[in-house]
Amino acid sequence: MAPRSNELPKTGFAVEIDRRIKAEFNTREGAENGAIELKRRFPALRIRLYDAETQSRHEIQA
């Protein structure tokens, strides 16, 4: 897990909470596991994964 940043990562994946980057990961699996756990704990938050390679976002559902 990389340090938190307010800029979009150039590589890897990031967990985005309410449109702010909160954590960066080297692997998709790590990012998904972290995002799913957060969504279980805080279902009201809007949590998305950001993929730096494709520059796309994926919404995490409860």
C-alpha positions as CSV (number, residue, x, y, z in Angstrom):
1,M,0.0,0.0,0.0
2,A,1.4,3.4,-1.0
3,P,1.1,6.6,1.0
4,R,-2.1,8.6,0.6
5,S,-2.2,11.4,-2.0
6,N,-4.7,13.9,-3.4
7,E,-3.5,13.4,-7.0
8,L,-4.5,10.5,-9.2
9,P,-1.9,7.8,-9.3
10,K,0.1,7.2,-12.5
11,T,0.3,3.4,-11.9
12,G,-1.7,0.8,-9.9
13,F,-5.0,1.3,-8.3
14,A,-6.6,3.7,-5.8
15,V,-9.5,3.7,-3.4
16,E,-11.6,6.8,-3.8
17,I,-14.1,7.8,-1.1
18,D,-16.5,10.6,-1.8
19,R,-14.3,11.8,-4.8
20,R,-11.1,11.9,-2.8
21,I,-8.2,9.5,-3.1
22,K,-7.6,7.8,0.2
23,A,-5.3,4.9,-0.5
24,E,-3.2,3.6,-3.3
25,F,-2.4,-0.1,-4.1
26,N,-0.1,-1.9,-6.5
27,T,-2.7,-4.6,-7.2
28,R,-6.3,-4.6,-8.1
29,E,-7.0,-7.4,-5.6
30,G,-5.6,-5.4,-2.7
31,A,-7.6,-2.3,-3.7
32,E,-10.8,-4.3,-4.1
33,N,-10.4,-6.0,-0.7
34,G,-9.8,-2.7,1.0
35,A,-12.7,-1.0,-0.8
36,I,-15.1,-3.9,-0.1
37,E,-14.2,-3.9,3.6
38,L,-14.8,-0.2,3.9
39,K,-18.1,-0.5,2.1
40,R,-19.2,-3.2,4.6
41,R,-18.3,-1.0,7.5
42,F,-19.6,2.3,6.1
43,P,-22.4,1.5,3.5
44,A,-23.4,5.2,3.1
45,L,-20.1,6.2,1.6
46,R,-19.5,6.4,-2.1
47,I,-16.5,4.1,-2.7
48,R,-14.9,3.6,-6.1
49,L,-11.8,2.0,-7.4
50,Y,-9.6,4.0,-9.8
51,D,-7.5,2.1,-12.3
52,A,-4.5,4.2,-13.4
53,E,-3.8,2.1,-16.5
54,T,-7.3,2.6,-18.1
55,Q,-8.0,5.9,-16.2
56,S,-11.4,4.5,-15.2
57,R,-13.4,4.2,-12.1
58,H,-15.5,1.3,-10.8
59,E,-18.3,1.8,-8.2
60,I,-18.2,-0.6,-5.2
61,Q,-21.6,-2.0,-4.3
62,A,-22.7,-3.1,-0.8
